[in-house]
Amino acid sequence: MALIEKYHVVAADKAVAAGESIKEGQVVSLDASGEVVLESSTNPMPYGLAGDTKTTTASSMPGITAGWQNRASDYYDETKASSKMTVYHSGGEFATDQYTANVASAAIGIALYAVDGLLETADSDSSSTVVGILTQAAGTYPSGVPGVDINGDQALGGENTNSYIELKLSI
């Protein structure tokens, strides 16, 4: 649902394959035509992290809830105007809520792989490509809005029970 760009090296813009549904923060690959697709056993070589959302159901920006949707005029498709998606690759540090349950309990410093577009501690799609290194365990992320949840800030909403991990991107 969300990607927080702390530092990034390269932000490429790539055409998105027709019919794809990709959430911001998921791991993406390139298909045989060079278009962005969700990483999977069909396209197992991770290319980078999706910086935009291509969907028709809801916004995937950090902290956005159903009552406050972005891009409603484009039916929540952030790629509608150009048919291209921002893809972060070649390094950087990010926070995301797009990971599997195994990552939630993983130790800092462990290698992260991609499985069906989500970050995972095991390489079951067999690409043998380390997507990133876990630098911060799963936990709430401050939103910057004054409150009482995290050091004076409210917690940023998201998937995985509003928990985010932080990683150093290796691809």
C-alpha positions in Angstrom: 0.0 0.0 0.0 2.8 2.5 0.7 6.3 3.4 0.0 8.2 6.1 1.8 11.2 7.3 -0.1 13.9 8.2 2.5 16.8 8.3 0.0 16.9 7.1 -3.6 19.5 6.9 -6.3 17.6 6.3 -9.5 14.0 6.9 -10.2 13.2 5.5 -13.7 9.9 5.9 -15.5 8.8 2.7 -17.3 5.7 1.8 -19.3 3.3 -0.5 -17.4 2.0 -3.7 -19.0 -1.7 -3.7 -19.8 -3.9 -5.3 -17.2 -1.4 -5.0 -14.3 -2.5 -4.1 -10.8 0.5 -2.8 -8.8 0.6 -1.1 -5.4 3.1 1.5 -4.5 6.0 -0.2 -2.6 5.6 -3.6 -4.3 8.6 -5.2 -6.1 8.3 -5.1 -9.9 10.0 -6.9 -12.8 10.2 -6.2 -16.5 8.4 -8.5 -19.0 9.8 -9.5 -22.4 8.6 -6.2 -23.8 10.4 -4.1 -21.2 7.2 -3.1 -19.5 6.7 -3.1 -15.7 4.8 -6.1 -14.2 4.4 -7.3 -10.7 7.3 -9.6 -9.7 6.2 -13.3 -9.7 7.3 -16.7 -10.7 6.5 -15.8 -14.3 8.7 -12.7 -14.1 11.1 -13.6 -11.2 13.9 -11.1 -11.8 13.3 -8.1 -9.6 13.9 -4.7 -11.2 12.9 -2.3 -8.5 10.2 -0.9 -6.2 7.0 0.6 -7.6 6.8 4.3 -6.8 3.3 4.7 -8.1 0.0 2.8 -8.0 -1.8 1.3 -10.9 -5.2 0.1 -9.7 -8.9 0.8 -10.1 -10.0 0.2 -6.5 -8.3 2.6 -4.1 -5.3 4.8 -3.5 -2.1 3.2 -2.1 -0.5 6.3 -0.8 0.9 6.1 2.8 -1.8 6.8 5.4 -4.7 7.2 2.9 -8.0 5.8 4.1 -11.2 5.1 2.1 -12.6 8.5 3.1 -9.7 10.5 1.7 -8.8 9.0 -1.7 -6.3 10.5 -4.1 -6.6 10.4 -7.9 -10.4 9.8 -7.7 -10.8 11.5 -11.1 -8.4 8.9 -12.6 -10.1 6.0 -10.8 -7.0 5.9 -8.4 -4.6 5.1 -11.3 -1.5 7.2 -10.9 -0.2 6.0 -14.3 -3.3 7.1 -16.2 -1.9 10.2 -17.9 1.4 8.8 -19.1 1.0 5.0 -18.8 4.3 5.0 -17.0 5.3 4.2 -13.5 8.2 5.5 -11.3 10.4 2.6 -10.4 13.2 3.0 -7.8 16.3 0.9 -8.4 20.1 1.1 -8.0 20.0 1.7 -4.3 18.5 3.9 -1.6 16.6 3.6 1.7 12.9 3.1 1.9 10.1 2.3 4.3 7.2 0.1 3.1 4.3 -1.9 4.3 4.5 -4.4 1.4 6.0 -7.4 3.1 5.0 -10.9 4.2 4.5 -12.1 7.7 8.0 -13.7 7.8 9.6 -10.2 7.5 7.6 -8.9 10.4 9.6 -11.0 12.8 12.9 -11.0 11.0 16.2 -9.7 12.5 17.8 -6.5 11.3 20.5 -7.2 8.6 18.7 -10.1 7.0 18.5 -10.3 3.2 15.1 -9.6 1.6 13.9 -11.3 -1.5 10.7 -10.8 -3.6 7.8 -13.2 -3.7 4.7 -12.2 -5.8 5.7 -8.6 -5.4 6.1 -8.6 -1.6 9.3 -8.6 0.4 10.1 -11.9 1.9 13.0 -13.6 3.9 13.1 -16.7 1.6 13.7 -16.8 -2.2 10.8 -19.0 -3.3 10.6 -17.4 -6.8 14.1 -18.7 -7.4 15.7 -15.5 -8.9 18.4 -15.6 -6.2 18.4 -11.8 -6.3 18.6 -10.0 -3.0 16.2 -7.0 -3.2 17.4 -5.3 0.0 18.7 -5.6 3.5 16.3 -5.1 6.4 17.5 -2.0 8.4 14.6 -1.5 10.7 12.2 -4.1 12.1 8.5 -3.9 11.5 6.7 -1.2 13.6 4.6 1.9 13.4 5.8 4.9 11.4 5.3 8.5 12.4 3.0 10.5 10.2 4.2 13.9 11.2 0.7 14.8 12.4 0.6 15.8 16.1 -0.9 13.2 18.3 0.0 10.8 21.0 0.9 7.5 19.3 4.6 7.7 18.4 6.9 10.2 20.0 4.2 12.9 19.7 3.1 11.9 16.2 0.1 9.8 15.1 1.0 6.5 13.5 0.9 6.4 9.7 -1.8 4.1 8.4 -1.1 1.2 6.1 -1.3 -2.5 5.5 0.3 -5.1 7.8 -1.5 -3.6 10.8 -0.1 -0.1 10.1 3.5 -1.5 10.4 6.4 -0.5 8.2 9.8 -2.0 7.7 12.8 -0.1 6.5 15.3 -1.4 4.0 18.4 -0.6 2.0 17.6 -1.3 -1.6 20.2 -3.6 -3.2 18.9 -3.9 -6.8 
